[in-house]
């Protein structure tokens, strides 16, 4: 007789996903690992490699010296590295501004392009800031384009319907994000990492990311990098099978995750965004300003007060996640069929049962 679902335990990953996604009653976060205060029985310290990186270059990207990074691994997850906010004070503001103001610009692609013309989705920031500033004064206004933003793709633009990358759908990858990614990858033992594709996911307070594996890239020997800014999220890291019970951990603003080796193709998901404590609308690290004078050749540049007012308003209820990938191995080219597929077993947003087109518009199939 066939074994019942209950006998195996309802898909262990989905069960935990639903537990943390639940809103009433609120979930119990006592079992979620906080890597800023790691528990020794589940977490161990990772030794990073600072030799190939010039300290001054790291600083120009807004990062502390590699020797000062707090990096951890999880027992049972070889190749997984969690770096607790290695950013210099004030530098996160630059990356947030890039994600909200610069990266949604054309020729990059976003979810709004699925049902709006390119003219309507051009200059999303500029078309949103006046309304947002009025909202900041307590005035009720309709949602802006910035608030409707769910995803942006960079470099090789991911096709949400075919779950492939294509050489025919490419725009130059941002140099500053490439530089940041290159330095982080090198410190984690992957010199020569070539950032070729990026997916930015914009999470509102009720957003979640379904259970999936990132395997559309043609080269899985290179790591997947994940940068988190804004409100805290719960991240679930599972195994190679859906039956494997995942480990839950918090991702705070500034944290970086690296999935490589055996962990590169593990199931993972983000079931919820954690509400900010009363009276602390923004994580303290986002309120810091740059402590040193900016040089012309620095990647990090000062963010104007006007721009940061908009960014900080947005992040009071939101999180931005940037995942960076190398799509092709050195010297590799796309096959004629471009038959590279992403295994996405679930796309669970605020409500379920969305049709395929709506999934491509929402974009919460991909993230790390």
SVG drawing of the C-alpha trace seen along z (x, -y; Angstrom):
<svg xmlns="http://www.w3.org/2000/svg" viewBox="-5 -66 53 68">
<polyline fill="none" stroke="black" stroke-width="0.4" points="0.0,0.0 1.3,-3.5 2.6,-5.4 0.5,-8.4 1.8,-12.0 1.4,-12.1 3.6,-9.0 6.5,-10.8 5.5,-14.0 4.0,-16.6 6.9,-17.7 9.2,-18.7 10.3,-21.9 6.8,-23.1 5.6,-22.4 8.3,-24.7 7.8,-27.2 4.1,-27.5 4.9,-27.7 7.1,-30.8 4.8,-32.3 1.8,-32.1 0.5,-35.5 -2.1,-34.5 -0.9,-33.5 2.5,-34.9 5.3,-32.3 7.7,-31.3 11.2,-32.4 13.0,-30.7 14.5,-28.0 15.8,-30.5 19.6,-30.8 20.9,-34.3 24.4,-34.2 25.3,-37.5 25.1,-35.5 26.0,-32.0 25.3,-28.8 28.4,-26.5 26.5,-23.3 25.2,-24.3 27.7,-26.9 31.4,-27.1 33.8,-29.9 35.0,-30.0 38.6,-31.1 38.5,-33.4 41.4,-34.2 42.5,-37.8 45.7,-37.1 44.4,-37.9 42.7,-41.1 44.3,-44.5 42.8,-46.0 42.5,-49.4 40.4,-47.9 38.1,-46.3 37.6,-49.6 36.7,-51.3 33.8,-48.9 32.6,-49.8 33.8,-46.7 35.9,-46.2 39.3,-44.5 38.7,-40.8 40.5,-39.8 37.8,-41.6 34.9,-39.8 32.8,-37.4 32.2,-34.4 30.4,-31.2 29.5,-27.9 26.7,-25.5 27.4,-21.9 25.9,-19.6 26.1,-22.3 29.6,-22.2 30.2,-25.1 27.7,-27.4 29.2,-30.6 27.4,-33.3 29.2,-36.7 27.7,-38.9 27.5,-42.5 31.1,-43.2 30.2,-46.7 31.8,-49.8 29.6,-52.2 27.5,-54.2 28.3,-52.2 25.1,-50.2 23.3,-53.4 25.1,-53.6 24.1,-50.0 20.5,-50.6 20.4,-53.7 21.8,-51.7 19.1,-49.1 16.2,-51.5 17.3,-54.4 19.9,-53.1 19.4,-49.4 15.7,-49.7 16.6,-52.0 16.5,-50.9 17.9,-48.9 17.5,-46.7 14.3,-44.6 11.7,-44.6 8.4,-43.0 6.5,-46.2 7.6,-45.6 5.3,-42.6 2.2,-44.8 3.4,-48.3 5.2,-50.0 8.9,-50.9 7.9,-54.6 5.8,-54.0 8.5,-52.0 11.3,-54.4 12.6,-56.5 10.8,-54.6 12.5,-56.5 11.8,-59.9 8.1,-59.1 7.8,-57.9 9.7,-60.2 7.3,-63.2 4.4,-60.9 6.6,-59.1 7.6,-62.4 4.0,-63.3 3.3,-59.9 6.2,-60.6 4.2,-63.7 1.2,-61.4 -0.8,-62.0 -2.7,-59.1 -1.6,-58.4 -1.8,-55.5 1.0,-53.0 4.0,-54.3 5.9,-52.4 8.7,-51.9 6.3,-50.3 5.1,-48.0 8.6,-46.9 9.1,-43.2 12.2,-42.2 14.9,-43.6 17.3,-41.6 20.9,-42.6 23.4,-41.3 22.0,-38.1 18.3,-38.7 16.6,-35.7 13.5,-34.6 10.9,-33.8 8.7,-31.8 11.4,-29.6 13.6,-29.6 16.7,-30.2 19.3,-32.8 20.0,-33.8 23.0,-35.5 20.4,-37.6 19.0,-39.1 22.0,-40.8 22.9,-44.3 26.2,-45.3 26.4,-44.2 27.0,-47.1 30.8,-47.6 30.5,-48.5 28.4,-45.4 30.8,-43.3 33.7,-44.7 31.9,-44.0 31.0,-40.5 34.5,-39.7 36.0,-40.7 33.6,-38.7 34.0,-35.7 37.8,-35.9 37.7,-36.1 35.6,-32.9 38.1,-31.0 36.8,-31.8 39.2,-34.2 38.3,-35.2 34.6,-35.1 32.8,-36.8 29.5,-38.4 27.3,-37.9 23.7,-37.9 21.9,-39.5 18.4,-39.3 17.1,-41.9 14.0,-40.9 12.1,-43.6 10.2,-42.3 7.3,-44.1 6.2,-43.2 3.9,-40.4 6.2,-38.9 7.7,-35.5 9.9,-33.5 8.9,-30.0 10.9,-26.8 13.4,-26.4 16.8,-25.4 18.9,-27.8 20.2,-25.7 19.6,-27.8 23.2,-28.9 25.3,-26.7 28.3,-26.6 27.5,-25.4 31.2,-25.3 31.1,-29.0 29.2,-30.3 26.0,-32.1 26.3,-35.4 23.4,-37.0 23.4,-40.5 20.6,-41.6 19.6,-45.2 16.7,-46.5 14.4,-44.5 15.3,-41.1 14.1,-38.0 13.9,-34.3 15.9,-32.2 15.4,-28.4 18.2,-26.3 17.3,-22.7 19.0,-19.7 19.0,-18.1 15.6,-16.7 12.3,-18.2 11.9,-15.8 15.0,-17.2 14.1,-19.4 15.6,-22.9 17.6,-25.0 16.1,-28.5 18.3,-31.5 17.9,-35.3 19.3,-37.4 19.9,-41.0 20.8,-44.1 24.3,-43.9 24.6,-40.1 26.1,-38.2 25.5,-34.5 27.6,-32.4 26.3,-29.1 29.1,-27.0 30.2,-23.4 27.6,-20.9 25.5,-23.8 25.2,-25.4 22.1,-23.4 20.2,-23.1 16.6,-23.9 16.0,-27.2 13.3,-29.8 12.3,-33.0 9.0,-32.4 8.6,-35.8 10.0,-39.3 10.3,-40.0 8.5,-43.1 10.8,-45.7 10.6,-46.2 8.4,-49.1 10.3,-52.4 13.1,-50.9 11.8,-51.3 15.3,-50.9 18.2,-48.6 20.8,-50.8 23.4,-50.0 21.4,-51.8 21.3,-55.0 25.1,-55.3 26.8,-57.8 30.2,-57.4 33.0,-58.0 35.8,-58.9 35.9,-61.4 35.0,-59.9 37.7,-59.8 37.0,-60.1 38.1,-56.6 36.0,-55.0 33.1,-52.9 31.1,-54.1 29.9,-57.6 27.9,-59.7 24.1,-59.5 22.3,-62.9 19.9,-63.5 17.0,-63.8 17.7,-60.4 18.2,-58.7 14.9,-60.1 13.2,-58.2 15.3,-55.1 14.8,-55.0 11.1,-55.5 10.9,-52.5 13.0,-50.3 10.9,-50.8 8.6,-48.1 10.8,-46.4 13.8,-44.3 16.0,-44.3 18.0,-41.2 20.6,-41.0 21.8,-37.7 24.8,-37.6 25.7,-34.6 28.3,-33.6 26.3,-32.0 29.1,-30.5 32.4,-28.9 35.5,-30.5 35.5,-29.9 32.0,-28.4 29.3,-29.5 25.5,-29.0 24.2,-25.9 22.1,-26.5 19.0,-25.4 19.9,-27.4 18.2,-24.6 19.1,-25.6 16.3,-25.2 15.5,-26.3 13.8,-23.8 11.1,-25.8 8.8,-23.7 6.9,-26.5 6.2,-30.1 4.3,-31.3 3.7,-35.0 1.0,-36.8 -1.6,-34.5 -1.4,-31.2 -2.8,-30.1 -1.3,-32.8 -1.2,-31.9 2.1,-31.7 2.0,-35.2 1.4,-36.6 4.4,-34.5 6.7,-36.1 5.4,-39.5 5.9,-38.9 9.4,-37.3 9.5,-35.7 10.7,-32.5 14.3,-33.5 16.5,-34.7 18.9,-33.5"/>
</svg>
